[in-house]
Amino acid sequence: MLTLQYLRNHKNEAVERLKIKNFDAETLINEILELDQYRRSIQTENDGKLSLLNKTSKEIGRLFRTGKKDEAEAGRRQVGTLKDEIKQLQQELLETEDKIHDLLIRIPNVPHPDVPEGKGAEDNREIRRGGDLPSLHGNSLPHWELGTRYGILDFELGNTLTGAGFPVFMGKGARLVRALITFFLDEAEKAGYYEIIPPLMVNEASAYATGQLPDKEGQMYTIPSENFYLIPTAEVPVTNLYRDQILEETKLPVKATAYTPCFRREAGSYGKDVRGLNRVHQFDKVEIVRIEKPENSYAALEEMINHVESLVRKLELPYRIVKLCGGDISFTSALTYDFEVFAAAQKKWLEVSSVSNFGSYQANRLKLRFRDNNSRKTRLAHTLNGSALALPRIIAALLENKQTEKGIRIPEVLIPYTGFAIID
């Protein structure tokens, strides 16, 4: 959520930069600033009446002590009137603050100056790519057929147990999933991230604080009886560990990692582009989360990108990194880079990671601040997160790209984790 101070001081900048996200913010911002001016006038009037109430209350005691009973009684009546007026002003103040808040949460995060213009994914800007596109043998298959052939992945069984989008991994397929999770966590630990095992359900306040509410209600599974939400990503519970906190500057940066299953309804997803593991409702993912001083956050973003890039390289997957344009970047992000890997049998690029800097946007919702070592004043922190990595499309690309006529070859880096070198 953008701060009122930022909008007061940088209204024109906010309006112009939000156009990159194809969002016309001028009317909303004007309404917010008008309400803010009104709120401040109410606050000034309320403070004046509180001061007069305090002064009058003290004067009543003096009047009684000096025998001026009639004047003291008049003072009492004035105090009663002031209390009623203050109560009304405070109610109006709360209602105005609620209106401002409701408008503020409708405004997306201001994009970083590096975010390119564009309407959608076709306008994203490729930054770099690595790895060679594989050449497959003549009888190559897409991953959903490979899963059936080798008895490692069953979509029909998942459909029977739950529904479409809930695959079942078996045998060496299950071992591959476990190997990838452990490998990703080990690599995160080597990079200085400490591991957390968070809850898989969060309350409404947590979903709001990281921006899933009110923007993405339709994408989350809910537990109505408890008003809980199944997490769409570990970002939500891990970032919320620091909600309503003031961290000492010496504690920054915070670098955390977590493996969790993730749950997404993906409403409206169907067709050939979402076959197999391309889009599922439950999947495994290792997330990395950082809390940084504002002046360090974009250097931290580059470090996170390099970390994710090292993972796809070690998995021997061809990849590309794209910078998301204004029409494709999320509501809450200031700058996002996506990683895509090439799935050779499908002949298509699959997104496997998004790495984002949210600036102070999430931190303002979280009320997450840090205390400056020198001034001892508090400032909003910056939050960042990234997938490192999400498993379904990584597995899809591994199965398709590593298939041979003798079986599916396991990348060398994973063999110590799987205990086997080939799925046959």
C-alpha positions in Angstrom: 0.0 0.0 0.0 1.3 3.4 -0.9 1.8 5.9 1.9 -0.1 9.1 2.3 3.2 11.0 2.6 4.4 9.6 -0.7 1.2 10.7 -2.4 1.3 14.1 -0.8 4.8 14.7 -2.0 4.9 12.9 -5.3 1.3 12.9 -6.7 2.3 13.7 -10.3 5.1 11.1 -10.2 2.7 8.4 -8.9 0.1 9.2 -11.6 2.6 9.1 -14.4 4.4 6.0 -13.3 1.2 4.1 -12.6 0.3 4.6 -16.3 3.1 2.0 -17.0 0.8 -0.5 -15.2 -2.0 0.8 -17.4 -3.7 2.2 -14.3 -5.3 5.6 -14.3 -4.7 6.7 -10.7 -5.4 10.5 -10.9 -9.0 10.5 -9.8 -8.4 8.1 -6.9 -5.3 10.0 -5.7 -7.2 13.3 -5.8 -10.0 11.9 -3.8 -7.5 10.5 -1.3 -5.7 13.8 -0.9 -9.0 15.7 -0.5 -10.1 13.3 2.2 -6.6 13.6 3.8 -7.0 17.4 3.9 -10.4 17.0 5.5 -9.1 14.4 8.0 -6.3 16.8 9.1 -8.9 19.6 9.5 -11.0 17.3 11.8 -7.8 16.3 13.7 -6.9 20.0 14.2 -10.4 20.8 15.4 -10.5 17.7 17.7 -7.1 18.6 19.2 -8.3 22.2 19.9 -11.4 20.9 21.7 -9.4 18.4 23.7 -7.1 21.2 24.8 -10.1 23.4 25.7 -11.7 20.4 27.6 -8.6 20.0 29.6 -8.3 23.7 30.4 -12.0 24.0 31.3 -11.9 20.9 33.5 -9.0 22.4 35.5 -10.8 25.7 35.8 -13.9 24.1 37.2 -12.0 22.8 40.2 -10.6 26.3 40.8 -14.0 27.9 40.6 -15.5 25.5 43.1 -12.6 26.1 45.5 -13.2 29.8 45.3 -16.9 29.6 45.8 -18.0 30.5 42.3 -20.5 27.7 42.0 -22.6 29.1 39.2 -19.6 29.7 37.0 -18.4 26.2 37.9 -21.7 24.7 36.9 -21.6 26.6 33.6 -18.1 25.1 33.1 -19.5 21.6 33.7 -22.2 22.1 31.0 -19.5 23.3 28.6 -17.5 20.2 29.4 -20.5 18.0 28.6 -21.0 19.8 25.3 -17.3 19.5 24.5 -17.3 15.8 25.2 -20.2 15.2 22.8 -18.5 17.3 20.1 -15.2 15.4 20.6 -17.0 12.1 20.4 -18.6 13.1 17.2 -15.4 14.4 15.7 -13.5 11.2 16.6 -16.2 9.1 15.0 -16.0 11.3 11.9 -12.2 11.0 12.0 -12.4 7.2 12.1 -14.9 7.1 9.2 -12.7 9.3 7.1 -9.5 7.3 7.9 -11.4 4.1 6.8 -12.5 5.8 3.6 -8.9 6.8 2.9 -7.7 3.3 3.6 -10.3 1.7 1.4 -9.1 3.9 -1.5 -5.4 3.4 -0.8 -5.7 -0.4 -1.2 -7.2 0.1 -4.6 -4.0 1.7 -5.9 -1.2 -0.7 -7.2 2.4 -0.3 -6.2 4.3 2.3 -8.3 6.5 0.4 -10.8 10.3 0.9 -10.7 11.6 3.1 -13.5 13.2 0.0 -15.1 9.7 -1.6 -15.7 9.1 -1.5 -19.5 5.8 -0.4 -21.0 3.5 -3.0 -22.4 0.1 -4.6 -22.3 0.9 -8.2 -21.5 3.3 -11.1 -21.5 4.2 -10.6 -25.2 5.7 -7.2 -24.2 8.0 -8.6 -21.5 11.7 -7.9 -22.2 14.2 -10.8 -22.4 17.3 -10.0 -20.3 19.4 -13.0 -21.0 19.3 -16.8 -21.6 21.5 -19.7 -21.0 21.9 -23.4 -21.8 21.4 -25.2 -25.1 18.0 -26.3 -26.4 18.1 -30.2 -26.5 17.6 -32.3 -29.5 15.2 -35.2 -28.8 15.1 -38.6 -30.3 12.3 -39.5 -32.8 10.0 -41.2 -30.3 10.1 -38.4 -27.7 7.0 -37.8 -25.6 5.5 -34.9 -23.5 5.9 -35.3 -19.7 2.4 -36.4 -19.1 2.9 -39.5 -21.3 6.4 -40.1 -19.9 4.8 -40.2 -16.4 2.5 -42.9 -17.5 5.1 -44.9 -19.4 7.5 -45.0 -16.4 4.9 -45.3 -13.7 6.1 -42.1 -11.9 3.3 -39.7 -12.4 -0.5 -40.3 -12.5 -3.0 -37.6 -13.4 -6.1 -39.8 -13.6 -5.5 -41.1 -10.1 -5.2 -37.6 -8.7 -8.5 -36.7 -10.5 -10.2 -39.7 -8.8 -8.8 -38.7 -5.4 -9.5 -35.0 -5.6 -10.0 -33.5 -9.0 -8.2 -32.1 -12.0 -4.9 -30.4 -11.2 -3.9 -32.7 -8.3 -1.2 -35.1 -9.7 0.1 -38.1 -7.8 3.9 -38.8 -7.9 5.0 -42.4 -7.3 8.2 -44.4 -7.0 11.1 -42.7 -8.6 8.8 -39.7 -9.4 8.2 -39.2 -5.7 11.9 -39.6 -5.0 12.6 -36.9 -7.7 10.2 -34.5 -6.0 11.9 -35.1 -2.6 15.3 -34.7 -4.2 14.5 -31.4 -5.8 13.0 -30.0 -2.6 16.1 -31.0 -0.5 18.5 -29.7 -3.2 16.8 -26.3 -3.4 16.8 -26.0 0.4 20.4 -27.0 0.7 21.3 -24.4 -2.0 19.3 -21.7 -0.2 21.1 -22.5 3.1 24.5 -22.2 1.3 23.4 -18.8 0.1 22.7 -17.6 3.6 19.0 -18.2 3.9 17.7 -19.7 7.2 14.9 -22.3 6.9 11.4 -21.9 8.3 8.5 -24.4 8.3 5.4 -22.2 8.4 1.7 -23.1 8.7 -0.1 -24.0 5.4 -3.1 -21.9 6.4 -3.3 -18.2 7.2 -5.9 -15.9 8.5 -7.4 -12.9 6.7 -5.0 -10.4 8.3 -2.0 -12.3 6.9 -3.5 -12.6 3.4 -4.3 -8.9 3.5 -0.8 -7.9 4.7 1.0 -9.4 1.7 -1.5 -8.3 -0.8 -3.5 -11.4 -1.6 -6.6 -9.7 -0.3 -8.5 -8.0 -1.6 -6.8 -8.5 -5.0 -6.7 -12.3 -5.4 -9.6 -13.8 -3.4 -10.7 -15.9 -6.4 -7.3 -17.6 -6.6 -7.2 -18.9 -3.0 -8.8 -21.9 -1.4 -10.7 -21.0 1.8 -11.7 -22.8 5.0 -15.0 -20.9 5.6 -15.7 -22.3 9.1 -12.4 -20.8 10.4 -12.0 -18.0 7.9 -8.6 -19.4 6.9 -6.9 -19.5 3.5 -4.7 -22.2 2.2 -1.4 -20.5 1.2 -0.8 -19.8 -2.5 2.9 -19.5 -1.7 5.2 -19.6 1.4 5.8 -15.8 0.9 2.5 -15.2 2.8 3.3 -16.9 6.1 7.0 -16.2 6.1 6.7 -12.5 5.4 3.9 -12.2 8.0 6.3 -13.4 10.6 7.5 -9.8 10.7 4.1 -8.1 10.7 3.7 -5.3 13.3 7.4 -5.4 14.1 10.2 -2.8 14.4 13.5 -4.5 13.6 16.8 -3.1 14.7 19.0 -2.1 11.7 21.6 -4.6 12.9 19.2 -7.5 12.2 18.9 -6.6 8.5 19.0 -8.2 6.1 16.6 -11.0 7.0 17.0 -13.9 4.6 14.5 -16.7 5.0 13.6 -19.8 3.0 10.7 -22.3 3.3 9.5 -25.3 1.5 5.7 -25.7 1.4 3.0 -27.2 -0.7 1.1 -24.3 -2.4 -2.6 -24.2 -3.3 -4.1 -22.1 -6.1 -7.5 -22.4 -7.6 -6.3 -21.1 -11.0 -10.0 -20.3 -11.9 -10.7 -20.4 -15.6 -7.5 -22.4 -16.5 -8.2 -25.0 -19.1 -7.1 -26.2 -22.5 -3.9 -27.6 -24.1 -1.7 -24.9 -22.6 -2.4 -26.2 -19.1 -2.0 -29.9 -19.7 -0.1 -32.1 -17.3 2.1 -30.2 -14.8 1.9 -26.9 -16.8 -0.8 -25.7 -14.4 -1.9 -27.5 -11.2 -3.9 -26.6 -8.1 -1.4 -28.1 -5.6 2.3 -28.0 -6.0 5.6 -27.9 -4.1 7.8 -24.9 -4.0 10.9 -23.6 -2.2 10.6 -19.8 -1.6 13.2 -17.2 -0.6 12.2 -14.1 1.2 14.2 -11.0 2.1 13.7 -7.9 4.3 16.1 -5.2 3.4 17.0 -1.5 4.0 15.5 0.5 1.1 19.0 1.5 -0.2 20.1 -2.2 -0.4 16.9 -3.8 -1.8 17.7 -3.6 -5.6 21.2 -5.0 -5.0 19.5 -7.8 -3.1 17.1 -8.4 -6.0 20.1 -9.0 -8.3 21.6 -11.4 -5.8 18.3 -13.3 -5.7 18.2 -13.5 -9.5 21.7 -14.8 -9.6 20.8 -17.5 -7.0 17.8 -18.7 -9.0 19.9 -18.7 -12.2 22.5 -20.9 -10.5 19.8 -23.4 -9.7 18.5 -23.8 -13.3 22.1 -24.0 -14.6 22.9 -26.8 -12.2 19.8 -28.6 -13.3 21.2 -28.4 -16.9 18.0 -26.7 -18.2 17.9 -24.1 -21.0 16.4 -21.0 -19.5 15.7 -17.3 -20.2 15.2 -14.4 -17.8 12.5 -11.8 -18.7 11.7 -8.4 -17.1 8.0 -8.1 -16.8 6.3 -5.1 -18.5 3.8 -2.8 -16.8 0.8 -4.8 -18.1 2.1 -8.2 -16.8 3.7 -7.2 -13.4 1.6 -7.9 -10.3 -0.5 -5.4 -8.4 1.9 -5.3 -5.5 5.3 -5.6 -7.2 7.6 -2.7 -8.1 10.0 -4.8 -10.3 9.7 -8.5 -11.3 11.9 -10.9 -13.3 10.5 -14.2 -14.4 12.6 -17.3 -15.2 11.4 -19.6 -17.9 12.8 -23.1 -18.9 12.3 -24.8 -22.2 10.3 -28.0 -22.3 11.6 -29.7 -25.5 8.7 -32.1 -26.2 6.2 -29.3 -26.0 8.5 -26.9 -27.7 7.5 -24.1 -25.3 8.9 -22.0 -22.5 7.5 -22.6 -19.0 7.6 -20.1 -16.2 9.3 -21.6 -13.1 10.1 -18.6 -11.0 9.2 -14.9 -10.3 11.6 -12.8 -8.3 10.2 -9.5 -7.1 11.0 -6.4 -5.2 7.9 -4.9 -3.5 9.7 -1.8 -2.2 7.8 -0.5 0.9 4.4 -1.5 -0.5 4.0 -4.7 1.5 5.9 -3.3 4.5 3.3 -0.5 4.8 0.5 -3.1 5.0 2.5 -5.2 7.3 3.5 -2.3 9.5 7.0 -3.6 9.2 9.7 -1.0 10.1 13.3 -0.9 11.2 15.1 1.5 13.5 18.0 3.5 12.1 21.2 2.9 14.1 22.1 6.6 14.1 18.9 8.6 14.2 16.9 6.0 16.1 14.0 6.9 13.8 11.9 4.2 12.2 11.6 3.6 8.5 9.6 1.2 6.4 11.6 -1.8 5.2 11.6 -3.2 1.7 10.4 -6.8 1.1 11.4 -9.2 -1.7 10.6 -12.8 -2.6 11.2 -15.3 -5.2 10.6 -18.9 -6.2 13.7 -21.0 -5.8 12.1 -23.0 -7.3 8.6 -24.2 -8.0 8.6 -27.9 -8.9 5.9 -28.8 -11.4 7.3 -27.1 -14.5 10.9 -27.9 -13.5 9.9 -31.6 -13.4 8.0 -31.2 -16.7 11.1 -29.8 -18.4 13.5 -32.3 -16.8 11.4 -35.3 -17.9 11.0 -34.0 -21.4 14.5 -32.6 -22.0 16.4 -35.6 -20.3 14.5 -38.4 -22.0 16.5 -40.9 -24.0 15.6 -44.1 -25.7 16.9 -45.9 -22.6 15.1 -43.8 -20.0 15.1 -40.3 -18.4 18.5 -39.1 -17.3 18.9 -37.4 -13.9 21.0 -34.3 -13.8 24.3 -35.0 -12.1 23.7 -32.5 -9.3 20.6 -34.5 -8.2 22.0 -38.0 -8.2 23.3 -37.8 -4.6 19.7 -36.8 -3.6 17.8 -39.3 -5.8 20.2 -42.3 -5.3 19.7 -43.2 -9.0 21.0 -41.8 -12.3 18.1 -42.8 -14.6 14.4 -43.4 -14.6 13.8 -46.5 -16.7 
